């Protein structure tokens, strides 16, 4: 009620609202909207004065007034040689206006007209007067780098913008505002409302006349092509402000190879200097760089500015990243009958907008079109050309009718004007198929050499031959990759993408992985030594399943509503949102190169994060092939970045990078501890660790022995024993010990060792030589400590890194072999007394690790008791290695914390925000 009383009192103190007779003098959509508002407010518009038609096309203000039956006058000019034209003035005066309203007027209006009405004239000016007087006020607001902009409604004077101020309104100026953005965000909508407000104040007799101060007054020159050449002595920020202020008309320009080139779409570039092609600009302190995201210009202070588009001297507009390159966009298209009909429709659309006969060489803007005509053109194309969707820039980039038609036809065919995805790759024929293997760092959707150009060898463990040389990433590459990922998250389309659309991209990527699964499995085999059939089913197959599983989660990440105590008499509601973390770093091991990538990255992407991933130095190739497929799937630049190289430099740089907010690591416990310490020191980043294991497998005498033997062999020898959940120690009950060992040895002897690409091979080479040598040393230590070597324990006498599957018995508690993980094909068997359930559980738990475990018994009660008692993240009962994309995976104790797979994995890459709202009923 208080507000209502104040409202009534405000009007009771003012003069009665008699509503004025108003002449509107001006033009444009802005003028038309001001006219409509004055009509809506009840004022009588006695006449509208606007500019003559252009090519038979009336101004929007004329259209609006004519449709309401308001007299419209279209004078070419009001005065000649500064003398008013008498008949024009008399015709105006005959209307008896109380007030002239000039919302936007490009003509000089005589003072006889300005001062004639009882209330004289008010005019809109798009700056905070007395700053930036003149016709290019918005432009100069940006050129001068003003932090505050706005507009003034003032009492019209003789055209010098010095009249008394009626009202002003201000807004912030964003560092990347353009003429269009500040006009559409504030100057236009708020300006229309302000003109209505100003008329109301005049009508009530409350309108002030504030003399403009002289301090800070400027009169800025009208911008023309001749006075907007860039001065390269300016700083980077000044060049940016100059380019955005000059806008598309007249457009700031420089000279390249003797040719005038105009620059558009400027933004300050706060990232590292990009890699690209140098271009010399006359007078510039440093050559420009043409790169994938545009063209970098340098200020005199070394600061960088990126422009997205350039216009050549011929008038042709191109994307700045295509400057100096062969243009294939003009290639002739073979048209279908439907497309020929589409061009006929386009000709009618252009003709309707321009009011001229349109020819192939007609230029849209040179024929009189303006920015609002661009909006109309885009909408009419969608309506009349089978729903073809264009961006405004498509019009600006294709101003000639022939080029515009080509653009529309391409969009209708789903063809985008994108640079072709070209990269260097090693090509070879292996496994009866042609392979294409990228070998460079992958940053911002491009394969590129490392910062220092160094490489390392990728070795095939089956024969120790070099597969290829791979770029060796550096901390500088980490910085560049994180910049790309950060930009993708905060500025690019990924961060704004609908969750369901994100899922579609992930499904598409999974489909591409499926299409290339044989190639991926072959690369995995030659790079890691994985048996091809296993790589096809598990390494690659489960990777595909993982991406499909998490793609389905993208639009199901939800918060909760929480009832909380109310702040009486108000009411309160708390709800939670689960939001992505930002840039995440992922470090994966060498035993399942692609699958470990998928386990972590799929959840990370589903949650909406961006990624910098370091594959193991010895197995980088499937990760780089995956990157190629990610681009083909349509992932935006910067979302996925992959850096091969050593953990000591790349991994450490990732852990210490302040813009990485989460690290997911799978690997050894000592390295995990180092990562955790680094993450804590720098920015307390979130950490998920899947570390070492010494997984116990308990086999009771009442088990299904056939199954137990078969499963135990898989538990140890699966993937050559290079398996994080491999059964690190078997506890076998006395009553079956001898038989169990005999049957295991029998099974091991059947295993075929050899070429991993051979479909009949059971056991491939160990991943790399250093690992094989550690395994052989591990076996030597076991023998020295008194364990019985039943089988194997040595390298196979064939080329390559092959080790015999190995079986040890009589391994005593407290020995090296009972404590340390082998991470290889070494079965370690200890016996336990018949019936000693609690004793064997205690021995199984007597380890610092807790990744996985297993039990074989037909007694369900015993099985459940063991499952509840074992301290491990996974317990297998009468099975082993049965992982699934829907089931969480992760360890206890020094096996790490956090989960991969299943819904729980999403929590690793999300953060919960609580929002509390107070309201009244």
Secondary structure, 3 states (H helix, E strand, C coil): CHHHHHHHHHHHCCCCCCCCEEEEECCHHHHHHHHHHHHHCCCEEEEEEECCCECCECCHHHHHHHHCCCCEEECCCCEECCEECHHHHHHHHCCCCCEEEECCCCCCCCHHHHCCCCCCEEEEECCCCCCCECCCHHHHHHHCCCCEEEEEEEECCCCCCCCCEEEEEEEECCCCCCHHHHHHHHHHHHHHHHHHHHHHHHHCCCCCCECCCCCCCCECCCCCHHHCECCCCCCHHHHHHHHHHHCCCCCCEEEECCEEEEEEEEEEECCCCCCCEEECCCCCCCCEEEECCEEEEECCCCCEEEEEEEECCCCCEEEHHHCCCCCCCCCCCCCCHHHHHHHHHHHHHHHHHHCCCCCCCCECCCCCCCHHHHHHHHHHHHHHCCCCCCCHHHHHHCCEHHHHHHHHHHHHCCCCCCCCCCCCEEEEEECCEEEEEECCEEECCEEECCCCCCEEEEEECCCCEEEEEEECCCHHHHHHHHHHHHHHHHCCHHHHCCHHHHHHHHHHHHHHHHHCHHHHHHHHHHHHCCCHHHHHHHHHHHHHHHHHHHHCCHHHCCCCEECCCCCCCCEEEEEEEEEECCEEEEECCCCCHHHHHHHHHHHHHHCCCEEEEECCCCCCHHHHHHHHHHHHHCCCCCCEEECCCCHHHHHHHHHHCCCCCEEEEECCHHHHHHHHHHHHHHCCCEEEEECCCCEEEEECCCCCHHHHHHHHHHHHHHHHHCCCCCEEEEEEEHHHHHHHHHHHHHHHHHCCECCCCCCCCCECCCCCHHHHHHHHHHHHHHHHCCCEEEECCCECCCCCCCECCEEEECCCCCCHHHHCCCCCCEEEEEEECCCCHHHHHHHHHCCCEECEEEEECCCHHHHHHHHHHCCCCEEEECCCCCCCCCCCECCEECCEECCECHHHHHHCCEEEEEEEEEECC
